[in-house]
């Protein structure tokens, strides 16, 4: 089931996925080709830069939905506040999804291996 959607331009070419109360430092990418870097309650995803166009971000509940694209990350995210926030680097554009507080398995899919214009986020 589609739970939230965000269509935006990303001036820094990064999408943030965080617990709304997170102030955790997110580690640097280990290589220029890495598309996702994550801490327990936050992650950063490289996406198409605003100069190149917009990006579509969809958050799905895992109900058998066939996410489209290439699997770029599989792990978990801690949401102690119970609110998952998707935003650009400056939080000028955001989408919040209210859930029960907890730790959620998460998978990210992208339409391209670099400079993605579509990201599907699947929470289990």
C-alpha angles and dihedrals in degrees: 000000000000106000103176140355134203126187114184149131114255110215093195096037093243135111118207121210111187146150102262090240097045119126092165120137112245114219123245118260111270091222139009090250096054110110101193134037121182147188122190096273102023143039139184123215124195110232137167112301117246090245087066098045144273133318130221116216121188126185116206135189107227101251098140092291112159102228113212124233139027120325105246101166139018122179139088140286127211115225107184091164092047092234122110111200124199113193148145119262094273095040089239088132118036142164120196126202118195115216137155112283111263147090116299130196106235135192126189124204126189133192091225134028090235133022092014118200094192128043125184115196116195120195120194 
